[in-house]
Amino acid sequence: MALLSPEQIESVVRRNVGVATQPHFEVLAVNADGVDIRLPYSQGMTRLGDTVSGPVLMTAADAAMYAAIIAHVPDGEFAVTSHFHIDFLCRPGPADVLARAHILRAGRRSVTCRVELFSRDFDTLVAHVSGAYARMSSATSGVRPSAPPG
């Protein structure tokens, strides 16, 4: 069996997984411990079976965690994903993906988050995510920020 070329593999991924090159999302609300975002539905987000693909859901969740961290943590823009776990609860139909991200703990070295992913509205829970971001002092440094005052 011949191996597929990189271009062929990319074509299959785009067709079946729906990974967008630059997914557009919108922050709907910022609250005391997190944010709500919306990833508007587009046909490229679906895979076989007319369901929003797992990588799209993971992208939405990761973007929501990052948005929450940017909104609530000093120098949050320099944080990077350190780990990510997703539990798919039910199959999302072709609709907007809504994410509600909560910061559970903002420590000196990392920020722990949870995200609930919804389809169409905030009533249809489709996945639950837990993850963390490592805090950095700059975009290129591996140096952790100093402890916050207080």
ROKELO-979598 format. One record per residue (C-alpha): residue number from 1; residue in three letters; chain; x, y, z. Coordinates in nm, 3 decimals. Example, Ala and Ser with C-alpha at 12.3 -4.5 7.8 and 13.67 -1.06 7.14 Angstrom:
    i   aa  ch        X        Y        Z
    1  ALA   A    1.230   -0.450    0.780
    2  SER   A    1.367   -0.106    0.714
END
This chain:
    i   aa  ch        X        Y        Z
    1  MET   A    0.000    0.000    0.000
    2  ALA   A    0.141    0.340   -0.104
    3  LEU   A    0.166    0.611    0.156
    4  LEU   A   -0.027    0.933    0.100
    5  SER   A    0.164    1.251    0.028
    6  PRO   A    0.155    1.535    0.281
    7  GLU   A   -0.080    1.726    0.049
    8  GLN   A   -0.318    1.429    0.026
    9  ILE   A   -0.317    1.387    0.402
   10  GLU   A   -0.394    1.759    0.448
   11  SER   A   -0.680    1.729    0.198
   12  VAL   A   -0.831    1.436    0.388
   13  VAL   A   -0.798    1.616    0.721
   14  ARG   A   -0.963    1.931    0.584
   15  ARG   A   -1.244    1.733    0.423
   16  ASN   A   -1.322    1.498    0.714
   17  VAL   A   -1.215    1.679    1.029
   18  GLY   A   -1.295    2.039    0.943
   19  VAL   A   -0.986    2.204    1.087
   20  ALA   A   -0.998    2.568    0.988
   21  THR   A   -0.672    2.750    0.924
   22  GLN   A   -0.779    3.046    1.134
   23  PRO   A   -1.102    2.978    1.322
   24  HIS   A   -1.290    3.296    1.399
   25  PHE   A   -1.445    3.311    1.743
   26  GLU   A   -1.628    3.577    1.932
   27  VAL   A   -1.611    3.647    2.304
   28  LEU   A   -1.970    3.672    2.425
   29  ALA   A   -1.913    3.752    2.792
   30  VAL   A   -1.641    3.792    3.050
   31  ASN   A   -1.737    3.706    3.408
   32  ALA   A   -1.561    3.685    3.744
   33  ASP   A   -1.381    3.356    3.674
   34  GLY   A   -1.396    3.301    3.299
   35  VAL   A   -1.547    3.373    2.960
   36  ASP   A   -1.810    3.257    2.714
   37  ILE   A   -1.716    3.233    2.348
   38  ARG   A   -1.891    3.138    2.026
   39  LEU   A   -1.734    2.967    1.728
   40  PRO   A   -1.979    3.040    1.444
   41  TYR   A   -2.080    2.734    1.246
   42  SER   A   -1.948    2.683    0.896
   43  GLN   A   -1.980    2.376    0.676
   44  GLY   A   -1.605    2.313    0.697
   45  MET   A   -1.640    2.233    1.069
   46  THR   A   -1.822    1.905    1.009
   47  ARG   A   -1.698    1.558    0.940
   48  LEU   A   -1.863    1.237    0.826
   49  GLY   A   -2.210    1.202    0.975
   50  ASP   A   -2.274    1.578    0.964
   51  THR   A   -2.131    1.635    1.310
   52  VAL   A   -1.895    1.907    1.430
   53  SER   A   -1.553    1.743    1.440
   54  GLY   A   -1.357    1.672    1.756
   55  PRO   A   -1.062    1.891    1.653
   56  VAL   A   -1.300    2.186    1.605
   57  LEU   A   -1.442    2.128    1.954
   58  MET   A   -1.090    2.105    2.097
   59  THR   A   -0.993    2.426    1.917
   60  ALA   A   -1.295    2.606    2.063
   61  ALA   A   -1.215    2.480    2.413
   62  ASP   A   -0.848    2.574    2.391
   63  ALA   A   -0.939    2.919    2.255
   64  ALA   A   -1.185    2.967    2.541
   65  MET   A   -0.925    2.873    2.804
   66  TYR   A   -0.675    3.109    2.646
   67  ALA   A   -0.935    3.390    2.630
   68  ALA   A   -1.018    3.340    2.998
   69  ILE   A   -0.652    3.350    3.090
   70  ILE   A   -0.586    3.660    2.882
   71  ALA   A   -0.882    3.829    3.052
   72  HIS   A   -0.795    3.732    3.409
   73  VAL   A   -0.424    3.660    3.452
   74  PRO   A   -0.142    3.917    3.437
   75  ASP   A    0.078    3.841    3.135
   76  GLY   A   -0.177    3.575    3.035
   77  GLU   A   -0.103    3.636    2.669
   78  PHE   A    0.230    3.455    2.717
   79  ALA   A    0.072    3.141    2.867
   80  VAL   A    0.093    2.819    2.668
   81  THR   A   -0.116    2.503    2.683
   82  SER   A    0.051    2.246    2.908
   83  HIS   A   -0.217    1.978    2.908
   84  PHE   A   -0.566    1.920    2.776
   85  HIS   A   -0.829    1.650    2.838
   86  ILE   A   -1.168    1.628    2.669
   87  ASP   A   -1.467    1.405    2.736
   88  PHE   A   -1.711    1.393    2.444
   89  LEU   A   -2.060    1.356    2.591
   90  CYS   A   -2.286    1.362    2.285
   91  ARG   A   -2.260    1.422    1.913
   92  PRO   A   -2.301    1.790    1.821
   93  GLY   A   -2.505    1.862    1.512
   94  PRO   A   -2.409    2.127    1.258
   95  ALA   A   -2.445    2.444    1.466
   96  ASP   A   -2.245    2.714    1.645
   97  VAL   A   -2.013    2.588    1.916
   98  LEU   A   -2.040    2.774    2.245
   99  ALA   A   -1.773    2.742    2.511
  100  ARG   A   -1.790    2.846    2.874
  101  ALA   A   -1.441    2.856    3.026
  102  HIS   A   -1.375    2.887    3.399
  103  ILE   A   -1.045    2.948    3.573
  104  LEU   A   -1.027    2.703    3.860
  105  ARG   A   -0.689    2.811    3.994
  106  ALA   A   -0.437    3.071    3.883
  107  GLY   A   -0.109    2.969    4.042
  108  ARG   A    0.238    3.111    4.010
  109  ARG   A    0.342    2.858    3.745
  110  SER   A    0.019    2.744    3.584
  111  VAL   A   -0.349    2.822    3.538
  112  THR   A   -0.598    2.537    3.565
  113  CYS   A   -0.924    2.563    3.371
  114  ARG   A   -1.240    2.377    3.285
  115  VAL   A   -1.457    2.430    2.979
  116  GLU   A   -1.807    2.320    2.898
  117  LEU   A   -1.882    2.298    2.525
  118  PHE   A   -2.235    2.344    2.396
  119  SER   A   -2.402    2.309    2.060
  120  ARG   A   -2.640    2.578    1.930
  121  ASP   A   -2.727    2.723    2.274
  122  PHE   A   -2.613    2.694    2.634
  123  ASP   A   -2.862    2.409    2.695
  124  THR   A   -2.702    2.128    2.491
  125  LEU   A   -2.380    2.016    2.661
  126  VAL   A   -2.165    1.816    2.417
  127  ALA   A   -1.823    1.797    2.585
  128  HIS   A   -1.634    1.871    2.904
  129  VAL   A   -1.270    1.980    2.905
  130  SER   A   -1.007    2.021    3.172
  131  GLY   A   -0.668    2.168    3.106
  132  ALA   A   -0.395    2.399    3.213
  133  TYR   A   -0.169    2.663    3.072
  134  ALA   A    0.190    2.717    3.182
  135  ARG   A    0.262    3.079    3.271
  136  MET   A    0.557    3.241    3.097
  137  SER   A    0.709    3.585    3.143
  138  SER   A    0.736    3.648    2.768
  139  ALA   A    0.648    3.485    2.437
  140  THR   A    0.996    3.337    2.390
  141  SER   A    1.114    3.277    2.744
  142  GLY   A    1.093    2.961    2.946
  143  VAL   A    1.118    3.174    3.260
  144  ARG   A    0.814    3.166    3.483
  145  PRO   A    0.670    3.494    3.612
  146  SER   A    0.737    3.603    3.967
  147  ALA   A    0.471    3.549    4.229
  148  PRO   A    0.187    3.801    4.218
  149  PRO   A    0.185    4.056    4.500
  150  GLY   A   -0.020    3.979    4.805
END
